[in-house]
Amino acid sequence: MELLSGGEMIMRALKVEGVKMIFGYPGGAVLHIYDALYQQDAVEHILVRHEQAAVHAADGFARSTGEVGVSLVTSGPGATNAITGIATAYMDSIPLVVISGNVPSHLMGTDAFQETDMIGCCRPIVKHSFLVRSIEEIPSVMKKAFHIAKSGRPGPVVVDVPKDMTAPTEKRPFEYPETVKMRSYTPALKGHAGQIRKALDLLLEARRPVIYAGGGVVLGDAAEELTAIAKRLGYPVTNTLMGLGAFPGSDDQFIGMLGMHGFYEANQAMHQADVIFAVGARFDDRVTNNPKKFCPNARIVHIDIDPASIQKTVRHIEVPLVGPVKSVLADMVEMLNQMDVEPDQSALSAWWETINGWREKHGLWTGDRFTRRGKIMPQDVIRTLYEVTNGEAFICSDVGQHQMFAAQYYKYDQPRRWINSGGLGTMGFGLPAAMGVQLAHPESPVAVVTGEGSIQMCIEELSTCTQYNMPVKIINLNNAALGMVKQWQDMQYGGRYAASTYADSLPDFVKLAEAYGHVGIIVTDPSELKAKMEQCFSMKDRVVFMDIYIDPDEHVYPMQIPTGSMKDMILSKTGPTK
Amino acid sequence: MRRIISVLMENEPGALSRVVGLFSQRGYNIESLTVAPTEDSTLSRLTVTTIGDDIVIEQITKQLNKLIDVVKLVDLTEGEHLERELILIKIKASGAQRAEVKRTCDIFRGQIVDVTPAIYTVQLTGTSDKLDAFIDAIGASAVLEVVRSGVSGIARGERVLSV
């Protein structure tokens, strides 16, 4: 049998798992692994400028491809810098393997240089973690790490490797296991046929149905199946922030995103629904508003791969259904085709009439949702982005107002095109995530929708973009303030802008982009927005930083009224803030 | 409501901290906790007593089941079960008190396992309620030190928690 060092075993395991690319940052505890990396060519390494970005980039890679993203970081500060990235992936159930170095085993527990209890630090934000205790167990640990990361409800797995486990002089037999069997981990592979039948019976009784689909549909590669069943039934579909793209955004049956900044018609339809079909969604607090007032008349079917997501916040789930959404939805369509029952068409068309009424009155695209004030409106920036990219770009968002505008005004027709930190809400996510997306899809346009607040949290990655020629397009919605914070301060704190403004100290983003070797474009006039956006996307092999000065007083609407029900919403601001 | 949840988990380093961490992270309550290996040295059995309504208990069992180290678990309080806890207690036992402590100890079927001229050390097993009652009967002023093992439990009859 072949003899390999621990470092070589890790690299070989990555190769066997089909990993083409990892994102990392070297340091003392992982130098043996880096030396093994240097001596192989199956796996390419991307050197980021900060470990947080290494994890976000692996995360973006994973979100846009469905494959497991991999990061490699050193002990101590390398590991703790990775924590925000790991937590981001955990909240959105993204499959990652994060390999962290640690001090040699004999020094662990002695407060050695660059020592951190990584297993302890990451415990609440990983699906699982492994501390490597012998060189011999590296192959099985790596196999299990990948298996756990990508199966069931996906999530990040940390493999913490003390330095002595990777020493080049310590060679051991390498045999990579072909299968994993873990008695304590057996995620469901199929839905229960009886429950599927019950779910269908309930769905077919509906007079005012809504399909409420979340990130689980995207992660479970079930967009096709979801679309098939939605089309078969003719029911309206709403997506969560994480679920955008699970059903085509430009389809007439799509009634928009739901929740805190969801579409009026989506939230009204949810509230008035008699049957809700929840698919891979987790009744998050940003969707339900006050769970006690959530959809009082609805009978609910809930499909989820994670039993713990069912009845966690909203209790009245009539038909719980544990299983992978892809297989469950496929089974449902098949069963549906064998049944001789159709939905009540007259009830359904009356329902659609009601929904279309809401849509016409207060819809995001049909009604005039905001007042233009001679300034560039952020909504128009996203609309223009949608037009210029023909709706085909990967949109990687940061966190804040711009994120909501990008969720509302860009129509996602395909899954895995909308990349954002929905659960943790991590500012600084956009640019590094876009690097992972761009490397996975070198020929596709990749845009970072960001603000001058978020972009500065991982702006150092502009250098990584230079090194590896990742021509992402940065759409910076510059309102010279932490917009979402400011909006809440306007609404709830009498316009007292505590620590949310910094207009006088912002960098010149055009010069900054140029300093890194990129192109910077400034936009201040609404009339030049489209032409400059077109110019930006015509530079296919350059990073372009579009610094767009938007109306600083704009709020994100619609917005649910806190502690209210789904339907309780503020639709617009009557005038500019002050 | 008080529940006794019995968990079979992999006997791996870090497994216990994941279970305990889950309780603190999600704001669940731990009344008592016992853990030791089983007849199969790769498995540990952990018994946790907790308090919560049905909603909380449902989440606790689901979240515990999600932990990769957890192989199986059962809420013993859902069915007939046996519950035992052991206490070691040092009691002032001098003068007239000495005979009274001995009598109380006999009534509760405790055993005096160590003796000094002024102190009895008593061992007693039973349900947590019984141990509470014993401490009350002895009286706070006579109690010098209390060590309780936490609850262990097992289902009655033929139900068995095993892999």
Interface residues (C-beta under 8 A of the other chain):
Chain A: I119 G120 R123 P124 K127 H128 S129 L131 R133 I148 M182 R183 S184 Y185 D306 P307 A308 Q311 K312 R315
Chain B: M9 E10 P13 G14 S17 R18 G21 Q25 I55 E58 Q59 K62 Q63 N65 K66 I68 D69 V70 V71 V163
